[in-house]
């Protein structure tokens, strides 16, 4: 059964269910309740630490959990800690008083200690360091008094405070979230944080309903109750919004850019784009394959990809085209690089110089009897991603590549990148605050992310500098290392940056505004303003 047929079938079923419920909907809707949609369910539970086959609740963590410090408007600001002081390798936090978790447990220094002692264990060797290097440097947690806690580290780390703003895995969970074995099974069916909302009920992989946390310490949000409906297909999401089944769609991966522009022109809907760049879209070229060991072949790929067309016709000029691996707006990343212009003729010349030649006139180059046949892997069902991959495939076919594309489930896609089972792979940087600190750290041999590490596979003498960053406190030296690393990525053609992503929101006339979270890729219901 074709994907197109399944999409149409899903839309028809959704339409019938909405029409059938139309008469009762007006009487059952709560005044300050909204519905939103997501592509997957939360079968891995509601822990801030557990990593599953999908992103799970990752994008929703800000609704249920808080960190000691937060990132907002380009600055580190108080979260659950009202102040802090750094002395040498230690940082001391003064905590907010009268804060409780949604299960009624008190937040205090002992709970902070419990969290930081358990988070590294729960991440395990595979993920320790993937979500901030600070945990790999943590030596001891000292409870000074009920509302004062000191974290001791083995060495100073320039990204310390930024790492601590990461909701995964640094957000604080109730003491009831932990057992001797790890995470409590209760986290499979409940949230245990200090954030504005808590889980009320759910039907696995169908819908999840959340209500206000009665103990929430911060400013009360407009929305009292919200339900996340699992709708995998993006066309069905758009239909659900048009018919009032959901009130808002948040996330560039949940809508096509054409659909976003279409909603922008309709009177009963509003659209919004984040001011901040959230991530970099890029293609990674596996320099360990026989095709891309030769830098001339990698350079040819970079010269053949028409980024301007992708940004104009697929991304509707919403995202800024780039040759920089990381945005110049990020700390230490203000590196000037000469734009790489589209040059099909030079791309073809480089391939010929690398002894890839079309000998039989079929349009596909070959070398020693082997075709220049590659595969591009990407995630399936992720907004504009598939269209971008097809555009790149067409560009490479024009210069003599035979290209196959393969859409994979999230875990399978990542495993392919991590193990090197690909020629070209679509990828994205982590987003702030993981960018730039964790991203840069994971380029080196001590990486917790083998996929990102492949970007530097063909580079020389960079690894020692990346290790130096882990204990460097001299801002001039840090800036110098970033310049060298980012220019090396540019010069080696192991990645082809495409654009800087924005976060998108589309909502109906029940909502007056959506204020993006300080880290815009999070879906923050407290940012929804009702009429």
TILUM-969163 format. One line per field, with one value per residue (C-alpha): residue number from 1; y, z negated, x. Coordinates in Angstrom, 2 decimals. Example, Ala and Ser with C-alpha at 12.3 -4.5 7.8 and 13.67 -1.06 7.14 Angstrom:
# residues 2
pos <- (1, 2)
Y <- (-4.50, -1.06)
Z <- (-7.80, -7.14)
X <- (12.30, 13.67)
//
This chain:
# residues 531
pos <- (1, 2, 3, 4, 5, 6, 7, 8, 9, 10, 11, 12, 13, 14, 15, 16, 17, 18, 19, 20, 21, 22, 23, 24, 25, 26, 27, 28, 29, 30, 31, 32, 33, 34, 35, 36, 37, 38, 39, 40, 41, 42, 43, 44, 45, 46, 47, 48, 49, 50, 51, 52, 53, 54, 55, 56, 57, 58, 59, 60, 61, 62, 63, 64, 65, 66, 67, 68, 69, 70, 71, 72, 73, 74, 75, 76, 77, 78, 79, 80, 81, 82, 83, 84, 85, 86, 87, 88, 89, 90, 91, 92, 93, 94, 95, 96, 97, 98, 99, 100, 101, 102, 103, 104, 105, 106, 107, 108, 109, 110, 111, 112, 113, 114, 115, 116, 117, 118, 119, 120, 121, 122, 123, 124, 125, 126, 127, 128, 129, 130, 131, 132, 133, 134, 135, 136, 137, 138, 139, 140, 141, 142, 143, 144, 145, 146, 147, 148, 149, 150, 151, 152, 153, 154, 155, 156, 157, 158, 159, 160, 161, 162, 163, 164, 165, 166, 167, 168, 169, 170, 171, 172, 173, 174, 175, 176, 177, 178, 179, 180, 181, 182, 183, 184, 185, 186, 187, 188, 189, 190, 191, 192, 193, 194, 195, 196, 197, 198, 199, 200, 201, 202, 203, 204, 205, 206, 207, 208, 209, 210, 211, 212, 213, 214, 215, 216, 217, 218, 219, 220, 221, 222, 223, 224, 225, 226, 227, 228, 229, 230, 231, 232, 233, 234, 235, 236, 237, 238, 239, 240, 241, 242, 243, 244, 245, 246, 247, 248, 249, 250, 251, 252, 253, 254, 255, 256, 257, 258, 259, 260, 261, 262, 263, 264, 265, 266, 267, 268, 269, 270, 271, 272, 273, 274, 275, 276, 277, 278, 279, 280, 281, 282, 283, 284, 285, 286, 287, 288, 289, 290, 291, 292, 293, 294, 295, 296, 297, 298, 299, 300, 301, 302, 303, 304, 305, 306, 307, 308, 309, 310, 311, 312, 313, 314, 315, 316, 317, 318, 319, 320, 321, 322, 323, 324, 325, 326, 327, 328, 329, 330, 331, 332, 333, 334, 335, 336, 337, 338, 339, 340, 341, 342, 343, 344, 345, 346, 347, 348, 349, 350, 351, 352, 353, 354, 355, 356, 357, 358, 359, 360, 361, 362, 363, 364, 365, 366, 367, 368, 369, 370, 371, 372, 373, 374, 375, 376, 377, 378, 379, 380, 381, 382, 383, 384, 385, 386, 387, 388, 389, 390, 391, 392, 393, 394, 395, 396, 397, 398, 399, 400, 401, 402, 403, 404, 405, 406, 407, 408, 409, 410, 411, 412, 413, 414, 415, 416, 417, 418, 419, 420, 421, 422, 423, 424, 425, 426, 427, 428, 429, 430, 431, 432, 433, 434, 435, 436, 437, 438, 439, 440, 441, 442, 443, 444, 445, 446, 447, 448, 449, 450, 451, 452, 453, 454, 455, 456, 457, 458, 459, 460, 461, 462, 463, 464, 465, 466, 467, 468, 469, 470, 471, 472, 473, 474, 475, 476, 477, 478, 479, 480, 481, 482, 483, 484, 485, 486, 487, 488, 489, 490, 491, 492, 493, 494, 495, 496, 497, 498, 499, 500, 501, 502, 503, 504, 505, 506, 507, 508, 509, 510, 511, 512, 513, 514, 515, 516, 517, 518, 519, 520, 521, 522, 523, 524, 525, 526, 527, 528, 529, 530, 531)
Y <- (0.00, 3.33, 6.08, 8.51, 6.22, 5.85, 9.62, 10.13, 7.39, 8.99, 12.38, 10.88, 9.07, 12.21, 14.29, 11.85, 11.71, 15.49, 15.98, 13.28, 14.98, 18.50, 18.70, 17.71, 19.53, 22.96, 21.67, 19.68, 22.07, 23.65, 27.46, 27.56, 24.24, 23.73, 20.77, 20.36, 17.56, 15.47, 12.88, 10.25, 9.02, 9.05, 5.33, 5.84, 7.80, 11.23, 11.19, 14.03, 11.51, 8.37, 8.27, 6.11, 5.24, 8.53, 11.96, 11.20, 14.17, 15.95, 18.97, 19.28, 19.15, 22.87, 22.28, 19.89, 20.48, 23.28, 23.61, 25.47, 28.16, 29.03, 30.56, 33.52, 36.47, 35.46, 35.40, 32.93, 33.74, 32.28, 29.17, 27.00, 28.65, 32.33, 33.04, 31.35, 31.92, 30.29, 29.85, 27.88, 24.45, 24.87, 26.51, 27.27, 27.69, 29.44, 27.77, 29.19, 28.62, 27.23, 25.23, 21.86, 19.15, 18.22, 15.18, 17.47, 16.73, 19.65, 20.99, 21.52, 20.96, 17.26, 16.78, 18.58, 16.26, 13.23, 14.36, 15.04, 11.74, 9.82, 11.60, 10.27, 6.72, 6.93, 8.30, 5.49, 5.35, 5.69, 9.07, 10.57, 13.63, 13.65, 16.10, 18.43, 17.74, 19.15, 15.80, 14.08, 16.58, 16.40, 15.25, 15.80, 17.38, 18.99, 20.02, 23.21, 23.76, 23.14, 25.79, 25.87, 23.29, 23.18, 21.31, 20.43, 19.66, 18.12, 21.13, 24.45, 24.31, 27.31, 25.94, 25.10, 27.34, 26.74, 22.98, 23.38, 25.03, 21.78, 20.42, 17.02, 15.87, 18.71, 19.43, 18.51, 15.57, 14.68, 12.33, 9.89, 9.69, 7.62, 4.10, 2.07, 0.52, 3.86, 5.66, 4.85, 2.99, 5.82, 7.98, 5.83, 7.28, 10.57, 13.74, 14.62, 18.14, 21.71, 23.08, 24.66, 21.44, 17.79, 14.69, 13.99, 11.03, 9.37, 6.74, 5.37, 6.66, 8.32, 11.31, 12.77, 15.30, 17.69, 20.10, 22.84, 21.84, 23.08, 23.69, 25.69, 28.46, 30.74, 33.00, 31.22, 30.44, 31.21, 27.62, 25.48, 22.18, 20.86, 17.62, 16.35, 14.27, 11.84, 12.51, 11.12, 12.57, 16.28, 16.68, 15.22, 17.68, 20.59, 19.24, 18.84, 22.50, 23.67, 21.72, 22.78, 19.37, 21.03, 24.70, 25.07, 23.36, 24.10, 22.87, 23.06, 19.24, 19.15, 21.15, 21.65, 25.15, 25.43, 24.63, 27.22, 29.91, 28.82, 29.27, 32.65, 33.89, 32.69, 35.12, 32.78, 31.67, 33.28, 32.15, 32.99, 32.46, 32.54, 35.38, 33.07, 30.43, 27.08, 24.70, 24.25, 21.91, 20.12, 17.06, 14.99, 13.30, 10.08, 10.58, 6.96, 5.61, 4.97, 7.75, 10.56, 9.84, 12.13, 15.76, 16.63, 14.47, 16.06, 19.51, 18.60, 17.69, 21.00, 22.97, 21.10, 21.56, 24.51, 25.93, 28.98, 26.85, 24.78, 27.90, 29.57, 26.76, 24.25, 26.52, 29.50, 31.96, 31.40, 30.04, 31.81, 30.06, 29.43, 27.98, 28.21, 25.02, 27.04, 30.39, 33.43, 34.61, 31.82, 32.36, 32.06, 31.34, 34.73, 33.41, 35.06, 32.54, 33.16, 31.99, 28.79, 29.55, 27.05, 25.90, 22.87, 23.06, 23.10, 20.23, 18.13, 19.06, 17.98, 14.60, 14.06, 14.98, 12.41, 9.79, 9.48, 9.48, 8.58, 6.04, 4.53, 7.69, 6.65, 9.81, 7.98, 8.30, 5.28, 4.39, 1.03, -0.45, 0.76, 3.22, 6.44, 5.12, 6.50, 6.51, 9.46, 8.55, 10.74, 10.58, 9.74, 12.00, 15.07, 18.13, 19.54, 17.06, 14.58, 17.34, 18.68, 15.22, 14.76, 18.17, 17.23, 13.86, 15.64, 18.06, 15.21, 13.24, 16.25, 15.95, 12.17, 10.48, 7.63, 8.44, 6.48, 8.00, 6.15, 7.46, 5.72, 5.65, 7.90, 5.27, 3.43, 6.70, 7.71, 4.24, 4.41, 7.72, 6.58, 3.33, 4.88, 2.91, 5.76, 7.82, 11.10, 11.71, 14.49, 15.86, 18.88, 20.40, 20.03, 23.60, 26.02, 25.50, 22.26, 24.47, 25.38, 23.75, 20.15, 20.15, 21.29, 18.83, 15.95, 16.60, 15.12, 11.59, 11.80, 12.32, 10.89, 11.22, 9.14, 10.72, 14.26, 13.04, 11.94, 15.58, 15.79, 12.33, 13.71, 16.53, 16.61, 18.07, 19.24, 16.66, 17.99, 21.46, 20.06, 18.33, 21.58, 23.27, 21.05, 22.90, 26.21, 29.42, 31.95, 33.46, 34.54, 31.00, 29.54, 31.95, 31.00, 27.27, 27.81, 29.76, 26.96, 24.21, 25.98, 26.93, 23.34, 22.08, 24.64, 23.64, 19.86, 19.60, 16.80, 18.69, 20.83, 23.36, 24.38, 26.82, 28.03, 26.61, 28.65, 27.44, 27.76, 28.08, 28.09, 28.72, 29.46, 32.46, 30.95, 32.00, 35.58, 34.85, 32.28, 33.38, 31.14, 29.64, 30.87, 27.71, 27.95, 24.30, 23.45, 23.49, 25.68, 25.80, 28.54, 30.68, 30.27, 33.40, 32.98, 35.56)
Z <- (0.00, 1.05, -1.37, 0.59, 0.25, -3.49, -3.86, -2.02, -4.09, -7.32, -6.24, -5.39, -8.73, -10.60, -8.71, -9.55, -13.23, -13.48, -11.70, -13.82, -17.01, -15.90, -17.80, -21.15, -20.87, -21.83, -25.10, -26.21, -25.44, -28.51, -28.20, -28.67, -27.06, -23.80, -21.62, -19.85, -17.79, -17.67, -15.26, -17.88, -21.28, -24.60, -25.21, -26.79, -29.61, -31.12, -32.46, -31.67, -31.16, -29.43, -25.71, -23.47, -19.82, -19.23, -20.75, -23.16, -25.39, -24.62, -22.95, -25.79, -28.81, -29.60, -30.42, -33.26, -34.46, -35.41, -35.49, -38.05, -35.48, -32.19, -28.87, -27.74, -25.43, -25.02, -28.76, -31.64, -34.13, -37.42, -37.29, -40.36, -41.62, -42.45, -42.41, -41.96, -42.49, -40.67, -42.57, -40.88, -39.97, -42.14, -41.67, -44.59, -44.03, -46.30, -45.68, -45.59, -48.72, -48.83, -45.61, -45.31, -42.69, -41.13, -43.44, -46.49, -47.38, -48.52, -46.30, -48.23, -48.16, -48.98, -45.93, -43.73, -45.07, -44.38, -40.80, -39.97, -41.48, -39.43, -36.06, -34.98, -35.97, -34.01, -30.92, -31.01, -29.05, -25.69, -26.38, -29.14, -27.48, -24.61, -26.61, -27.88, -28.97, -32.44, -33.80, -32.76, -34.92, -37.99, -41.04, -44.02, -45.11, -48.56, -50.50, -52.34, -53.86, -52.91, -50.17, -49.25, -47.14, -45.78, -42.67, -42.54, -39.24, -38.32, -36.19, -35.07, -32.01, -29.86, -28.96, -32.55, -32.97, -29.42, -29.94, -33.09, -31.10, -29.16, -30.12, -29.00, -31.22, -33.73, -34.74, -38.31, -39.05, -42.29, -44.68, -43.93, -40.35, -41.44, -42.75, -43.54, -40.08, -38.27, -37.15, -38.95, -36.88, -37.91, -35.25, -32.58, -33.58, -35.37, -35.24, -38.39, -37.95, -39.20, -35.86, -35.12, -33.99, -34.94, -33.25, -33.96, -31.70, -28.44, -25.88, -24.69, -21.26, -20.77, -23.13, -26.30, -28.53, -30.89, -33.53, -35.67, -38.40, -41.60, -43.23, -40.39, -41.75, -38.69, -36.72, -35.95, -32.24, -30.31, -29.29, -32.09, -30.23, -26.97, -25.04, -22.68, -19.89, -18.02, -14.29, -12.39, -8.96, -8.36, -5.88, -8.48, -11.05, -8.75, -8.20, -11.94, -12.43, -9.67, -11.17, -14.76, -16.01, -17.12, -17.87, -17.19, -15.34, -16.68, -14.97, -11.51, -11.32, -11.69, -8.60, -5.07, -4.32, -1.55, -4.08, -6.48, -3.78, -2.85, -6.46, -6.59, -3.86, -5.54, -7.68, -10.58, -11.26, -12.38, -11.74, -13.60, -13.00, -15.78, -15.63, -16.80, -14.64, -16.32, -14.45, -11.30, -8.57, -6.88, -4.91, -6.21, -3.69, -4.95, -4.21, -5.16, -2.08, 1.17, 2.86, 0.43, -0.74, 2.09, 1.10, 4.77, 4.78, 1.55, 2.98, 6.15, 4.06, 2.22, 5.48, 7.11, 4.40, 5.23, 1.75, 3.15, 4.84, 1.68, -0.46, 2.09, 3.31, 0.44, -2.57, -1.10, -2.07, -5.74, -6.51, -5.79, -3.42, -4.93, -4.44, -8.18, -10.20, -13.23, -13.28, -13.70, -16.36, -18.72, -21.29, -19.77, -16.30, -14.61, -11.86, -8.42, -5.59, -1.85, -0.36, 1.69, 4.95, 7.08, 9.87, 11.85, 14.38, 11.69, 9.89, 13.07, 13.64, 10.11, 10.55, 13.82, 12.13, 9.45, 12.25, 12.07, 15.75, 17.70, 20.14, 21.59, 21.99, 19.53, 17.47, 14.51, 13.82, 13.00, 11.90, 12.42, 13.51, 10.44, 10.73, 8.71, 6.96, 3.51, 0.99, -1.01, -4.32, -6.18, -8.72, -7.39, -8.00, -9.08, -7.35, -4.52, -5.05, -2.35, 0.25, -0.51, -0.12, 3.26, 4.40, 3.44, 5.20, 8.40, 8.18, 7.80, 10.63, 12.86, 12.34, 12.79, 9.54, 9.33, 6.18, 4.06, 1.07, -1.99, -4.68, -8.01, -11.45, -13.96, -15.73, -12.51, -10.85, -13.77, -14.01, -10.29, -10.80, -13.98, -12.45, -9.13, -7.12, -4.70, -1.95, -2.56, -5.53, -6.35, -9.83, -12.06, -14.83, -18.31, -18.79, -21.58, -24.34, -22.93, -20.14, -20.18, -23.28, -23.08, -19.28, -19.21, -21.96, -20.07, -17.01, -18.81, -19.61, -23.09, -21.41, -22.81, -19.34, -16.64, -13.91, -14.68, -15.14, -11.49, -10.41, -11.61, -10.40, -7.66, -9.76, -11.21, -14.48, -15.61, -18.28, -20.84, -20.56, -21.17, -24.30, -25.39, -25.40, -28.28, -30.71, -28.96, -30.65, -28.43, -26.16, -23.54, -23.28, -23.13, -20.31, -18.50, -18.74, -17.48, -14.51, -13.61, -14.02, -12.10, -9.25, -9.12, -8.72, -5.94, -4.14, -4.36, -2.78, -5.12, -5.75, -3.50, -5.59, -3.95, -6.18, -9.69, -10.91, -12.50, -14.74, -13.26, -14.81, -13.20, -15.32, -15.03, -16.26, -19.72, -20.38, -20.35, -20.38, -20.90, -22.67, -21.81, -24.69, -25.38, -23.59, -20.72, -19.64, -22.85, -22.58, -25.51, -26.29, -28.86, -25.82, -24.38, -24.97, -24.75, -23.59)
X <- (0.00, 1.54, 2.46, 0.27, -2.75, -2.17, -1.96, -5.25, -6.90, -5.71, -7.06, -10.47, -10.70, -9.68, -12.25, -15.07, -14.12, -14.04, -17.36, -18.96, -17.85, -18.72, -22.01, -20.52, -17.24, -18.61, -20.05, -17.01, -14.16, -12.58, -12.32, -8.54, -7.70, -5.84, -4.91, -1.58, -0.05, 3.10, 4.47, 5.26, 4.13, 5.94, 6.28, 9.73, 8.11, 8.63, 12.18, 14.59, 17.37, 16.07, 16.91, 14.71, 14.17, 12.34, 12.87, 10.02, 9.21, 12.48, 10.86, 8.30, 10.62, 10.25, 6.58, 7.34, 10.88, 13.28, 17.06, 19.16, 19.94, 18.24, 19.29, 17.19, 17.84, 21.47, 22.17, 22.37, 19.59, 18.33, 16.16, 15.74, 18.92, 18.46, 22.22, 25.59, 29.29, 32.21, 35.47, 38.22, 36.84, 33.72, 30.34, 28.00, 24.27, 21.78, 18.42, 14.91, 12.86, 9.29, 9.58, 7.87, 7.70, 4.36, 4.17, 4.42, 8.05, 10.21, 12.99, 16.23, 20.00, 19.69, 17.48, 20.02, 22.72, 20.52, 19.92, 23.57, 24.65, 22.09, 22.15, 25.59, 24.59, 21.35, 23.06, 25.60, 28.84, 27.10, 25.49, 27.66, 29.17, 26.69, 24.57, 27.27, 30.84, 30.25, 29.02, 32.25, 34.15, 31.89, 33.87, 31.58, 28.29, 28.33, 25.22, 26.21, 22.77, 19.15, 19.19, 22.89, 24.70, 28.26, 29.35, 33.06, 34.77, 38.10, 39.03, 37.51, 35.27, 34.36, 30.91, 29.89, 26.84, 25.62, 25.73, 23.66, 20.84, 20.23, 16.81, 18.05, 19.66, 20.19, 16.57, 15.71, 13.40, 11.62, 13.45, 10.62, 11.90, 14.90, 15.36, 18.46, 18.14, 17.84, 14.66, 11.43, 8.82, 6.48, 8.13, 6.50, 3.14, 3.83, 5.92, 7.88, 9.16, 8.80, 7.55, 4.14, 2.41, 2.03, 0.63, -3.05, -3.83, -2.88, -3.80, -0.46, 0.58, -2.83, -3.11, -1.57, -3.34, -1.56, -2.87, -1.37, 1.05, -0.66, 2.73, 4.26, 6.49, 6.66, 4.31, 1.05, 0.52, -2.70, -3.37, -4.79, -4.93, -3.51, -3.67, -0.99, -2.52, -0.28, -0.67, 2.35, 1.54, 2.15, -0.71, -3.05, -1.66, -2.49, -6.00, -6.50, -5.56, -7.91, -10.82, -10.19, -9.06, -5.82, -5.21, -1.51, 1.34, 4.82, 7.96, 9.51, 9.44, 5.65, 4.77, 5.99, 7.18, 4.60, 1.89, 3.32, 3.17, -0.36, -1.55, 0.17, -2.17, -5.38, -7.42, -8.27, -4.71, -1.48, 2.07, 5.24, 8.96, 11.55, 14.05, 16.81, 18.44, 17.89, 20.22, 22.29, 21.08, 23.95, 24.95, 27.84, 30.15, 31.70, 35.40, 36.10, 34.30, 36.15, 34.18, 34.90, 38.44, 39.52, 38.93, 38.31, 35.18, 33.95, 34.62, 32.71, 29.67, 29.85, 30.09, 27.19, 24.54, 22.31, 21.68, 19.94, 17.26, 16.78, 16.34, 14.05, 11.81, 11.83, 12.39, 10.48, 13.24, 12.45, 15.91, 19.20, 21.60, 25.03, 28.50, 29.24, 28.91, 27.77, 26.00, 28.23, 25.78, 26.88, 29.67, 33.17, 31.74, 32.05, 34.31, 34.32, 34.40, 34.30, 30.99, 31.21, 29.46, 27.58, 29.92, 28.78, 31.63, 34.31, 32.56, 32.69, 36.33, 37.29, 35.60, 37.46, 40.75, 39.92, 39.63, 35.84, 34.86, 31.70, 33.15, 29.99, 27.88, 25.16, 25.63, 27.18, 30.90, 33.02, 36.53, 38.24, 34.94, 33.03, 30.14, 30.07, 26.96, 26.14, 23.31, 21.98, 20.32, 17.86, 15.05, 11.61, 8.61, 10.59, 9.13, 11.25, 14.08, 13.02, 12.54, 16.02, 17.55, 15.85, 17.12, 20.67, 20.30, 19.23, 22.17, 24.65, 23.08, 23.73, 27.50, 27.65, 26.62, 24.14, 22.19, 19.74, 17.96, 16.75, 14.40, 14.92, 13.33, 15.11, 17.24, 18.13, 19.17, 21.38, 22.93, 23.79, 25.58, 27.33, 28.61, 29.57, 27.01, 26.36, 27.95, 26.11, 23.83, 21.42, 22.06, 21.50, 23.56, 22.12, 20.85, 21.69, 22.85, 24.31, 25.68, 28.47, 29.99, 28.80, 28.91, 32.54, 33.54, 31.93, 34.09, 37.10, 38.27, 36.71, 33.33, 30.13, 28.59, 30.34, 28.20, 29.39, 32.97, 33.06, 33.14, 36.76, 37.80, 40.05, 41.52, 45.03, 46.33, 42.89, 42.17, 44.65, 43.14, 39.65, 40.95, 42.58, 39.16, 38.02, 40.28, 40.91, 39.73, 41.50, 38.83, 41.36, 42.73, 39.22, 38.36, 41.58, 40.79, 37.23, 38.58, 40.98, 38.36, 35.59, 37.94, 39.20, 35.62, 35.13, 38.36, 37.93, 34.46, 33.36, 30.15, 28.00, 26.04, 22.77, 20.89, 20.20, 16.91, 14.13, 11.34, 7.85, 4.41, 0.95, -2.14, -5.85, -7.86, -8.30, -4.69, -3.41, 0.33, 3.04, 6.24, 9.17, 11.11, 14.66, 15.79, 13.26, 13.30, 11.41, 7.62, 6.64, 2.91, 3.50, 4.36, 0.84, -1.23, -5.00, -7.54)
//
